[in-house]
Amino acid sequence: MSPIRQNLQAITATIIATAQESGRSPESVQLLAVSKTFGPEAVLEAVAAGQRAFGENYLQEALDKIGAVQRAGAPALDWHFIGPIQSNKTRPIAEHFSWVHTVEREKIAQRLSEQRPAGMAPLNICLQVNISGEASKSGVTPDEVAALAHKVAALPNLRLRGLMAIPEPAGEFAQQRAPFARLRALYEQLRADGLALDTLSMGMSADLRAAVFEGATIVRVGSAIFGARNYNKA
């Protein structure tokens, strides 16, 4: 059995056990395999193991990889863009991805909506929230979320699905849960305000269990599946 297949099985088992421990259905948590800096051969290995949703941070790398995987005859995959978005990069993102997790400005959302090709399903959107208030992190502040959410929800060709965050790293389980709980509270408030949200994109390799306990519906896992990253390839 290949290492990637073994890792996927181990992560899936962790998700199932954690969901059950927290009183949730395992089917309510989707695994997003973050394949940034790894080549198409790694994606194809994961596809062979049954994985269908992949997350990418770097646009040109992602476009090359999507093309290579398609040429290799892979089945239809869900590609999620989870990196920073520059205004001049919105068109290829709108054309080649089914999800974007990192919207933090109305201008970016407007461009994605305008540039989504006719005939394609609406682009699924998560708003990135700077839930820990870190100066180095992207994302809207918690106080700004509601106003942006209502604006994005009104745009054609987009479907606002929920919120995403990358909290400040923490070692203790309770400390890991705290920012996820804050994000969930924001999400629940937006739902109470009438927005039809269904997605909390939160949790990575190191804090996956805490995120699932706090209601994550998508966990973004990279190194625990593919191994240590080589950023020289990015």
N, C-alpha and C positions, 0 to 999 in steps of 0.2 A: 504494500500500500504506500502511495506517495506521501511525503510529509505534508503537503497542502491538504490532501484528503484527510489525513489523520487529524490535522489541526482543525479543519472544518467540523469534523465529527466531535472533537473535544469541545469546541466553542458552542456548537449546537446543544450538546449535552448540558453544558453549563447554563445556557439560556433556558432550557426546559426545566432543569432542576430549580433554578432561581425563580422562574415564573410560578412554578407550583408552590414553592416555599412562601412566596408573597401572595398567594391566593389568586393568581392570574392564569388565564389560559396561555399555554406556550405559543399557540397560533397568533396571539396578539402582539408578538414581538418578532420583527423582521430583522434578519442579519444582513447588513450592508458590508460587503467585502471591500475594503479600501485598498485599491491596487496601485496607488500612485508610486512611482519610481520602479515598479516591476513591469516586465515586458509582457507582450501578448501571450507568450508561452505559459506564464504563471496564471493569467486569466483563463486560458483554455484548460489548464489543469484543474482549476477550481470549477469551471463549467462541467468538466467530465465528472466531478464529484457531486454535481447537482446544484451548484450555486448559480443564481441568475441575476442578482443585483450587485452592481459594482460602483464604487465611489472614486472620483478622480479630482485632484486639486489643480493640476497644471494643464492648461487648455491644449497647447500644441501636442504635448505628450499624449493627452487623452484622445485627441482626434486621430493621431497616428495609430494608436492602439485600437480604437474602435474600428478603423478601417482594416487593420491587420486581422482582427478577430472575425470580422465579417467575411473577409476573403478566405479565411480558414474554414468557413462553413459552420460557424457556431450558430446555435438557435438564437432567436430574438432575446436580447438582454435588456435589462433596465439599467441605464447609465445615469448616475446621480452626480451633479457637479457640486463639490463641497469646498471649493477654494475661493479666494478673494476674486471679486468680479470688477474688471475695469470696463469703462463705458465702451471702449473700442473692441471689446471681446464679446459683447452680448449677442451679436447675430449668430456666430457659430454655436454658442451655448444654446440659444433658442432653437437652432436647427437640429442639433445632435443629441440632446439630453432629454430625458423624461421628467427629471426632478432637478431642482436647484435649492440647496439648503442654506445659502449664504446671502440672501437678500437683506440689505440693511438701509437702502435708500429708495425713495419713491422713483427717482430718475431711472435707476437700474431696472426696477419693476416695469416701468412704462416702456423702456426699450425692449425688454424681453417680450412684453405683450405685443408690441408693434411688429417685432421681427419673428414671431412664431409663425412658421409657414402655414398657409391655408391648407386645410385638410388634415392637419395633425391634431391629435388630442390636446386639450389645454395643458400647458406646462405646470407641473405640480411645484408649488412654492412653499418653502419654510422661511420664516424670518429669523435671522441670527440675532440672538440677544446676548449682550455682554453681561452675563448674569453675576459675575464676580467683580465687576467694576474695574478690571485690569486695564491700565493705560495701553498695554501692548496688544490687547485683543480687539478684534473687530466686533461689530454688532451694535444694535441700538440699545439704549439704556432701557431698563424696565419701565420707566415713566413714559418713554416714547413709543412703546410697543402698540398700544391701542390705536393711536392716531394712524400709524403706518399700516396696521393690519386692516383697518376699514378702507383705506385708500387702495391697498393692493387687492383686497377682495372685490372691489368694484371694477377692476380692469378686465377687459375681454381677453380671451386667449390664455388666461392664467387661472389656476385653481389654488387658492390659498389653503394649504393643508394643515399648517401648524407652526411650531417653534423649534429652533435648534440652538444649542449652546455648547461651548467648550469651557467648562469651569476651570478655575485655578486648581492645579493638582493638589491632592490631599492624600495622606497615607491611611488615616483611620476611616473605617467604614461609615461611621456617623458623620464625619466631616465631609466625606464624599457625597452622602445623601443630601446634605443641607442645600447646596445650590440647585440640585435637581428638584428638590421640593419647592423651591422658590419659582423655578421655571414652570413646574406643574400648576402652581397657584395662578400664575399669569395666564396660562393656557385655559384653565377653568374659568377665569374671569372673562376672557374673550368669548368663550362658549356661552357663558351666561349673558353676554352682551348681544348674542344672536349670530355669531360667526360659526359656520359649520366646520369646525376643525376636528381632525381625527389623528393628528401626528405629533409626537414628541420625539425629535431626533436628538438623542443624548446618550452618552456613554460610549467609551472606547475600551481598548484592551485592558487598561489598568483599573477602570471603575465601572465596568459593565454591570456587575451585580448590583451596585448601589443604584444605577440608573433604572434597571428593571424593577427594583423595589419601589421606585418613585414613579413608575408608569411609562417608561420609555416604550415607544412602539417601533422605533428603528434604532438599533445600536450599530455604531460605525467601528468596525474592527479591522485593523490592518496587520500590524506586526505579529499578533498572535496567530494569524493565518499564514502570512507570507514570509515571516521572519524579519530579521533586522534590515532596515532600509539602507540603500545606497543612494544618497542624495546627489552624487555626481552624475547619476543617470537622468536626473530630473531636468 
